[in-house]
Amino acid sequence: MTASVTAAAAQAGPAVEAIGLRKSFGEIHAVDGIDLALQPGRIYGLLGPNGSGKTTLIRLLAGLARATAGEARILGTAMPSRPMLARIGYMPQAEALYPDLSVGENLGFFAALQGTRGRDAIGRVLELVELADRRGSPTHELSGGMRRRLSLACTLVHEPPVLFLDEPTVGVDPALRVQFWAHFRRLAKAGATILVASHVMDEADRCDDLIFVRSGKVIARGTSAELRAGAATTDLEAAFLHYAGLDAEGRPLETAS
Amino acid sequence: MSATRILAVARRIAQGFRRDERTLGLVFVVPIAITLLLGWVIRDSEAGEVRIAVVSEETFRLADALTVAADGADMPFEVSIIAAGDEGGARDQVRDGTADIAVIATELPDGPVTVVTEGTDPSGDAARIGALRALMARAIAMMIPPELNVAVPEFEHETVFLSADADSMDVLAPVFLGYFAYFFVFILTGISFLRERVGGTLERLLATPVTRGEIVLGYGIGFGIFATLQVLLLIGFTLLAVEVPAIGPIPAFTIGLGVTSVGSPALLFLLAVLLALGAVNLGIFLSTFARTELQVIQFIPVVIVPQGLLGGIFWPIDQLPDILQPVAQVLPVTYAVDGLREVMLRGADLSSGTLQLDLAVLAGIALFFVALASRTIKREVA
């Protein structure tokens, strides 16, 4: 792929690092002391229920929010760092597109901000999300799934070596979801580091490594098989509940003292 | 600072406008329509007829004297004199609407003349009493026997600026240029930026290497282009007067207000653009305090209306109550209105101290809001 991806792959050490990362909003600790080291060429699944701090963690890693304590590093550079932003692809949970602009105009806009020139970059990424024939359509005329694809395209248009995808497959139909994951895998093979936040466990098996988070803390990490074995279950959802200290119906196993 | 990124932000605003016919209509058609309507109302309203019921002693025959005086007088009103039988009858005529003014002159020559009006239209009354006063003076002048050789002088009205027959439209037109640009640009940027925040696109913008300054400048240019086109259109409409001849059933009419301007259109333009730049950034700044589009609209009575009342559009600043004067001195519209009037009505150029001050203050306010808007974007990346 591009030179930047190759360079990232060649770089020694983790592509994404978190050291004692903490973000507090008053009394609430959205991210409560998280350490991470994500290696190039791997897909990491960030799993946890709604409100567990996944989005805040991603925003801290991507330099969109300033940590209360600790440090986030991308490719060895402490975040927030503006030059590093050009090497990050961030797909927010919200659609984050301009409804009055056409598909091509939305892509062209984000490509220009990322310093990507040329129509072939836009054409290539449109082929990838199968929207090439909708290039001139106003975005508000697209279906929900198409807008999701366009949102992914805007994230990938500058071919970043580090990808943060916040619930990328919400509202995407099963056939396209398979294609999304196949593409994530291709990017990882080319050396990209990918962190996918999700609260659906059935996507977890497509990741190389899983990070379980709850209440701003990492409660378990490892490959899918390791986590299942550790919890003595074949069901990943049951494994999550095990590590969270909850019973099969989501209630605490031991009563709080 | 990257020109590519600034232009990308500006271009995205223009692209969004292109498909939004309603907003285009709001920016380009509505100001013209309102100005046209106002010009029409102010210029072509019927002055109406003043009906004066007169009661006087038989010997004075005031009603006859006024009728003669009104005949052939150059009055702003059509005047008709009604001779009333007695004071009660004259008052009744005012009450039931058959007369506009009752003149009760039963105590002449020693006592005062009582003038009775209906009372619910103070400004109309003032104009009508003025007309009556002029009529009285004319009637009295005609009563003086010619052999006394006393002349009652007549006034010749001359003016330093504009012509003596300039009407209130000539004085109000400069203001519309500034006020419309301010109003629409403020609302459009406020809502547009709110959408960036709510829709998540601002989050996505801030995840790219774009700087806050680039976003604010891009917005300024993007909306500035539309404000500029709007101002050019309004300047053209205000200054031009193109006669369209009658075609078939359509009577002849005039396009444009034909307001006399003595100053340079380029200076008008500069004033309006500086004002609009301030409005863009005020819109960005205030959108921080709104969560919905309705809440942006709620800023209209807070931001737009006070400027309309205190900005010197209808009442000169120095006639405002002492407490309100300092308030008026900090409103951007005040300086734009003053500058626009200096240029359009008095023909001021860049050597004029007043205009220099207006331009400097407007530029200062615009810079202040640019800084403020940049700071509020930073708050996102707390």
Interface residues (C-beta under 8 A of the other chain):
Chain A: A62 G63 L64 A65 R66 P80 R82 P83 L85 A86 I88 Y90 P92 Q93 A94 E95 A96 L97 Y98 P99 D100 L101 S102 E105 F109 F110 A112 L113 Q114 G115 P138 C154
Chain B: S2 T4 R5 L7 A8 V9 R11 R12 Q15 G16 F17 R19 D20 G199 G200 T201 E203 R204 L205 L206 A207 T208 P209 V210 T211 E380 V381 A382
